[in-house]
Amino acid sequence: MEHYLINSTASLFALWLFYKLTLENSSWHHVKRYYLLLATIFSLLIPFVVVNTVVVSVDRASAFLVEQPIITDLHNEQPTETFDWTAVLLSVYAIGILIMSWRFVKNIIRFRVENEDEIKPYNNYQLILRNAFTVPHSFINRIFVSKNQYANDQIPELVLEHEKVHLDQRHSIDVLMVELLLILLWFNPVLYLLRYSIKLNHEFLAG
């Protein structure tokens, strides 16, 4: 398992670093989107196709040596207790999964329609007007804005069109994919860098 994680993390970091150095500042935003998605998938699969060849050198002279019996005094041996680090690491990993799962569910709940919300149609999507102040944002097929700001014409049409582009291009799917990976690989720092790059590129795509 540790070999898989090392190879996967190393390949993801190399692909992300290439993106950072060569593609991030380019105007090929659609190319960058698919590169980041494919880089993520590739880094998860590459450890399965990496073949490690181990060469063991054998000293021919040692093959002819007669092994001498080793006599040990069993009465002097003292039992040694070893700490089970595996159980500790598994416990920490499980706690991390629980925390990230709770965070994921909490964020998903924020996107459901609440009783006090007002729903208006906006092109092919739902415009959710909320009593509480909220920065305009979107998810799957909904755009969330502040009801008070919308009633007072404080939300420019350009902002709503910006969020609509996010929905048209299905940017929520990219974010969901990374967030689900973070539940399982919450300890991988490269995934957090990748998530930031994906979201930043989404903003360029939406104009």
Summary of the structure (lengths in Angstrom):
residues: 207
radius of gyration: 26.8
end to end distance: 41.5
largest distance: 93.9
contacts: 476
relative contact order: 0.12
helix: 60%
strand: 9%
